[in-house]
């Protein structure tokens, strides 16, 4: 079993409820993190100043 550092058990449950268990629609981890709105931006560059609406 893999662990996600910094993510609580409740956070995992919320993530699974939102995304589901079938991750085939995401080609890779970068696409999933982008969809979730948690992908880091490029260092030193700020493009978006507002948070993504859920």
VENVENVEN-V866050 format. One record per residue. N is the residue number from 0. RES is the residue in one letter. SS is DSSP state (helix for helix, strand for strand, loop for the rest). PHI is phi in degrees with one decimal (999 if undefined). OMEGA is omega as a letter, one per 40 degrees, with the letter a starting at -180 (none if undefined). Layout:
BEGIN
n;res;ss;phi;omega
N;RES;SS;PHI;OMEGA
N;RES;SS;PHI;OMEGA
END
This chain:
BEGIN
n;res;ss;phi;omega
0;X;loop;999;i
1;X;loop;-88.2;i
2;X;loop;-115.8;i
3;X;loop;-104.8;a
4;X;loop;-64.6;i
5;X;loop;82.1;i
6;X;loop;-117.2;a
7;X;loop;-75.8;i
8;X;helix;-60.9;i
9;X;helix;-64.1;i
10;X;helix;-62.3;i
11;X;helix;-63.2;i
12;X;helix;-63.3;i
13;X;helix;-64.5;i
14;X;helix;-60.4;i
15;X;helix;-65.6;i
16;X;helix;-67.4;a
17;X;helix;-77.7;a
18;X;helix;-91.6;a
19;X;loop;92.0;a
20;X;loop;-100.2;i
21;X;loop;-93.2;a
22;X;loop;-99.8;a
23;X;loop;-65.7;a
24;X;loop;-75.3;i
25;X;loop;-106.0;a
26;X;loop;-61.4;a
27;X;loop;-157.6;a
28;X;helix;-63.3;a
29;X;helix;-64.2;i
30;X;helix;-67.2;i
31;X;helix;-63.7;a
32;X;helix;-66.9;i
33;X;helix;-66.6;i
34;X;helix;-60.9;a
35;X;helix;-76.2;i
36;X;loop;79.5;a
37;X;loop;-117.5;a
38;X;loop;-77.3;a
39;X;loop;-73.1;i
40;X;loop;-82.0;i
41;X;loop;-75.0;a
42;X;loop;-60.8;i
43;X;loop;85.1;a
44;X;loop;-120.3;i
45;X;loop;-117.7;a
46;X;loop;-104.2;a
47;X;loop;-116.0;a
48;X;loop;-101.5;i
49;X;loop;-110.9;i
50;X;loop;-80.1;i
51;X;loop;-71.8;i
52;X;loop;-79.3;a
53;X;loop;-96.2;none
END
